[in-house]
Amino acid sequence: MKSVAIRDLKNNPSNMTKYLERNETVFITKHSKPIGITLPLNDDLFSLGIKKAVAIDQYRNGLISLGKMAELLDISKKEAQHLLNSLGIDWLGYDKQEIDRQVSVARKYAK
């Protein structure tokens, strides 16, 4: 496995591309200690769950919608909601105060 110092990565990022194109995994180091790892993306890695992790991370960071995440994972929106629930990730888009307000309004009209 290759190792690249973050300083070298900053100065010559094309070296990382060369390693990844050769399907090599690379440790990124800072002061000779590993701080990260790069993995070449291929079908084998996606089948091991990286695709799921990337899709969830992109959803969490607001880069893709719930529908797009479901599409990437080849699941229904309902399954995507259950997945996010199991990970404790909010998919409603409401904070606790808004949910409490909505519940209060619903209770008022239910009487």
JOWORA-V159789 format. One record per backbone hydrogen bond with DSSP energy under -0.5 kcal/mol. NH is the residue of the N-H (numbers start at 1). CO is the residue of the C=O. Records with the same first field share a line. If there is no record, write none. Layout:
NH = CO ; CO
This chain:
2 = 25
4 = 27
6 = 29
9 = 5
10 = 6
11 = 7
12 = 8
15 = 12
16 = 13
17 = 13
18 = 14
19 = 15
20 = 16
21 = 17
22 = 18
23 = 20
24 = 19
26 = 38
27 = 2
28 = 36
29 = 4 ; 27
30 = 33
33 = 30
35 = 28
36 = 28
38 = 26
42 = 40
46 = 42
47 = 43
48 = 44 ; 45
49 = 46
50 = 45
51 = 46
53 = 49
54 = 50
55 = 51
56 = 52
57 = 53
58 = 54
59 = 55
60 = 56
61 = 57
62 = 59
63 = 58
64 = 58
69 = 65
70 = 66
71 = 67
72 = 68
73 = 69
74 = 70 ; 71
75 = 70
80 = 76
81 = 77
82 = 78
83 = 79
84 = 80
85 = 81
86 = 82
87 = 83
88 = 85
89 = 84
90 = 88
99 = 95
100 = 96
101 = 97
102 = 98
103 = 99
104 = 100
105 = 101
106 = 102
107 = 103
108 = 104
109 = 105
110 = 106
111 = 107 ; 108
